[in-house]
Amino acid sequence: MDLDLRKLRYFVAVAEELNFGRAAQRLRIAQPALSRQIRALEQDLKLDLFERSSRGTTLTPAGRQLLAEARPLLTSSAALERRVRLAARGGVRFTVAFMPGVLVTPAVKEFSAAFPDLSVEVLRTSYQDQVAVLHDGRADVSFVRMPVPAAGLTIVPLFAEPRVVALPATHRLAGKDRVRVSDLADEHLLQEPDLVPEWRDIARDLRESADRRWRSRPLSTMEEKLEHVAAEEGFIVVPRSAAALYTRADVAYCDLEGVADNQVALAYSTSRDNPEIERFAEIAVRQIT
């Protein structure tokens, strides 16, 4: 049986809202029409996706499984449409995404010389979208800083580099050549704790003000993070090469003991059977490792 992508989009909206009225508003269609499409999808699959009761709408086990499978499928479909529309406009483009501090120029130059008919572009990413740009079709390859969700991706390890801590210039540890991660156990980390598991585990052991330290709003850019560091709201841990790009008088960088090096890799979609991508990966390994 062929799944209707439109019905899948409708299903995902209802599954995320768990309310047909809100989902209909989000999709900008009438609620009765949405209900008919969901019933048609359930008839196609010959199973129930939702449990409807006076208490509300919930997903069945089959519905939960379909939601998990439908999201990446719809993202892949959108990426395919983006690439097809680009080709229809006569565009022959290859986009290389990269994280701050990763020097991609040598690989891009060699690749451009090998494929002169391609328009090679670069795209700066952040921790939040370094993988998303592959799934939604904005980039063909992405230089990522690990860890990243690896589902659906081919990951080619490249190199590792030390990480440093960024502190307010007025901090008690600012000016030291080297800081231990244990020295920061009672400080506020302005990042997802899983990005610095060594600090996360120490802070958890202390069990002091954990909520205050861990419940920070996600900050997307390096500039935004450094503004909060300079305002004495906490610290961040960044690769040394990224720190070199963002020097400012009100932020101090110190070498950091007790944390693993940052691993840099090249990532691309496993489903993309593309000789240009394979060639770029070969060049990246030779130029950047």
C-alpha positions in Angstrom: 0.0 0.0 0.0 1.2 3.5 -0.9 1.0 6.1 1.9 -0.4 9.5 1.0 2.1 12.1 2.2 -0.7 14.7 2.6 -2.5 12.3 5.0 0.7 11.7 6.9 1.2 15.5 7.3 -2.3 15.7 8.7 -1.7 12.8 11.0 1.5 14.3 12.4 -0.3 17.6 13.1 -3.0 15.8 15.1 -0.5 13.5 16.8 1.6 16.5 18.0 -1.4 18.6 19.0 -3.5 15.7 20.3 -6.5 17.9 19.5 -8.3 17.9 16.2 -9.4 21.6 16.5 -5.9 22.9 17.1 -4.5 20.7 14.4 -7.0 21.9 11.9 -6.1 25.6 12.8 -2.4 24.8 12.3 -3.1 23.1 9.0 -5.6 25.9 8.0 -8.3 23.4 7.0 -11.8 22.7 8.4 -11.9 20.3 11.3 -14.5 18.0 9.6 -12.2 17.7 6.6 -9.3 16.8 8.8 -11.3 14.2 10.7 -12.2 12.6 7.4 -8.6 12.4 6.2 -7.5 10.8 9.5 -10.3 8.2 9.2 -9.3 7.5 5.6 -5.7 7.0 6.7 -6.8 4.6 9.4 -8.9 2.7 6.8 -5.9 2.6 4.5 -3.8 1.1 7.3 -6.6 -1.1 8.6 -5.9 0.0 12.2 -6.6 2.7 14.8 -4.1 5.5 15.2 -5.9 7.4 17.9 -8.0 6.6 21.0 -10.8 9.1 21.2 -12.7 9.5 24.5 -14.4 12.2 26.6 -11.0 12.7 28.3 -9.4 13.7 25.0 -7.3 12.2 22.1 -4.3 9.9 22.7 -2.1 7.9 20.4 -2.4 4.1 20.1 0.8 2.1 20.1 0.5 2.0 16.3 0.0 5.7 16.2 3.2 6.3 18.3 5.1 4.1 15.9 3.8 5.9 12.8 4.6 9.3 14.3 8.2 8.2 14.9 8.5 7.0 11.3 6.5 9.8 9.7 8.6 12.7 10.8 11.8 11.7 9.1 9.9 10.6 6.0 8.2 14.0 5.6 11.5 15.8 6.2 13.1 13.6 3.5 10.2 14.4 1.2 10.6 18.1 1.7 14.4 17.9 1.0 13.7 15.9 -2.2 11.2 18.6 -3.3 13.7 21.3 -2.6 16.4 19.6 -4.7 14.0 18.9 -7.6 12.8 22.6 -7.7 16.4 23.7 -7.7 17.2 21.4 -10.7 14.1 22.7 -12.5 15.4 26.3 -12.2 18.6 25.2 -13.8 20.6 25.2 -10.6 23.5 22.8 -10.2 24.5 23.5 -6.7 26.5 21.7 -4.0 26.3 23.1 -0.5 28.8 22.5 2.2 27.7 23.2 5.8 30.2 23.8 8.5 30.4 24.6 12.2 32.4 27.7 13.4 36.1 27.0 13.8 36.2 24.3 11.2 38.3 25.4 8.2 36.7 24.0 5.1 38.3 26.2 2.4 41.0 23.7 1.2 38.5 20.9 0.7 36.0 23.3 -1.0 38.7 24.6 -3.4 39.9 21.2 -4.4 36.3 20.0 -4.9 35.4 23.0 -6.9 38.4 22.4 -9.2 37.3 18.8 -9.7 33.7 19.8 -10.5 33.9 23.1 -12.3 30.2 22.8 -13.5 29.0 22.8 -9.9 28.2 26.0 -8.0 29.7 25.2 -4.6 28.4 27.2 -1.7 29.1 27.1 2.0 26.6 27.4 4.9 27.4 28.2 8.5 25.5 26.1 11.0 25.1 25.8 14.8 24.7 22.9 17.2 20.9 23.2 16.7 20.9 22.8 12.9 24.1 21.1 11.9 22.3 17.9 11.1 18.9 19.4 10.2 20.4 21.1 7.1 21.1 17.6 5.8 17.6 16.2 6.5 15.8 19.2 5.0 18.0 19.5 1.9 19.7 22.8 2.6 23.1 21.1 2.5 24.7 18.1 0.7 27.4 17.5 3.3 28.0 19.0 6.8 31.1 19.3 8.9 29.7 18.5 12.3 30.9 18.7 15.9 30.0 15.4 17.6 27.9 14.1 19.1 25.0 14.3 16.7 22.0 12.0 16.1 23.4 9.5 13.6 20.1 8.0 12.3 20.0 8.1 8.5 23.5 9.6 8.3 26.9 8.4 7.2 29.5 9.8 9.6 33.2 10.1 8.5 35.5 11.0 11.5 38.1 13.7 10.7 40.0 15.0 13.7 39.8 16.0 17.4 40.7 19.2 19.1 40.9 20.4 22.7 38.1 22.4 24.3 38.4 25.5 26.5 36.1 27.2 28.9 34.8 30.7 28.4 34.3 32.7 31.6 33.4 36.3 32.5 36.6 38.4 32.6 35.7 39.1 36.2 35.4 35.5 37.2 37.6 34.1 40.1 39.2 31.6 37.6 39.8 34.1 34.8 43.5 34.5 34.0 44.5 31.0 35.0 46.4 29.0 32.3 44.4 25.9 33.1 41.1 25.1 34.9 39.8 21.7 36.0 36.3 20.8 35.2 35.7 20.0 38.8 36.4 23.7 39.6 33.2 24.5 37.7 30.9 22.0 39.5 28.9 24.7 41.2 28.8 27.1 38.3 26.0 27.6 35.8 26.6 25.9 32.4 24.9 27.8 29.6 24.7 24.7 27.3 22.9 21.4 27.2 24.6 19.3 30.0 25.0 16.4 27.6 27.5 18.5 25.6 29.8 18.5 28.6 29.1 15.1 30.3 32.1 15.4 32.6 30.6 18.5 34.2 27.1 17.0 34.1 28.2 14.0 36.2 30.0 16.0 38.7 27.2 18.5 39.1 24.7 15.7 39.5 26.8 14.2 42.3 26.7 17.5 44.2 22.9 17.7 44.0 23.0 21.4 44.7 20.8 23.9 42.7 20.7 21.4 39.8 17.5 22.8 38.3 19.0 26.3 38.3 22.1 25.1 36.5 20.4 22.9 34.0 17.2 24.7 33.1 18.8 27.4 30.9 17.1 28.5 27.7 18.8 27.0 24.7 21.2 29.5 23.1 21.7 29.1 19.4 24.7 31.2 18.3 28.2 31.7 19.7 27.6 35.4 19.9 24.5 34.9 22.0 26.2 32.5 24.4 29.1 34.9 24.9 26.7 37.8 25.7 25.4 35.7 28.6 28.9 34.7 29.7 30.0 38.4 29.7 26.9 39.2 31.7 28.3 36.8 34.4 25.4 34.4 34.0 27.5 31.3 33.6 30.1 29.6 31.4 30.4 27.6 28.2 32.8 25.0 26.9 33.9 25.4 23.3 36.5 24.0 20.9 39.7 26.0 20.9 39.4 26.9 17.2 36.0 28.4 17.8 37.3 30.4 20.8 40.0 31.9 18.5 37.3 33.4 16.3 35.5 35.2 19.2 37.9 37.2 21.3 36.4 40.0 23.5 37.7 41.9 26.5 34.9 40.9 28.8 35.4 37.1 28.2 38.4 35.0 29.3 39.3 31.6 27.8 41.2 29.0 29.8 42.4 25.6 28.9 40.2 23.0 30.5 41.3 19.7 32.2 39.1 16.7 32.6 37.0 17.0 29.4 37.3 15.0 26.2 38.4 16.6 23.0 35.8 17.7 20.5 35.4 15.3 17.6 34.8 16.8 14.2 33.3 14.6 11.4 31.8 14.9 7.9 28.1 13.9 7.7 25.8 13.2 4.8 22.5 11.4 4.2 23.0 7.7 3.8 20.1 7.7 1.3 21.9 10.0 -1.1 23.7 7.8 -3.7 25.8 10.6 -5.1 29.3 10.4 -6.6 29.9 14.1 -5.9 29.3 13.5 -2.1 31.6 10.5 -2.1 34.3 12.5 -3.8 33.9 15.3 -1.4 34.3 12.9 1.5 37.5 11.6 0.0 38.9 15.1 -0.4 37.8 16.1 3.2 39.6 13.1 4.7 42.8 14.0 2.8 42.7 17.8 3.3 41.4 18.1 6.9 42.5 15.1 8.9 
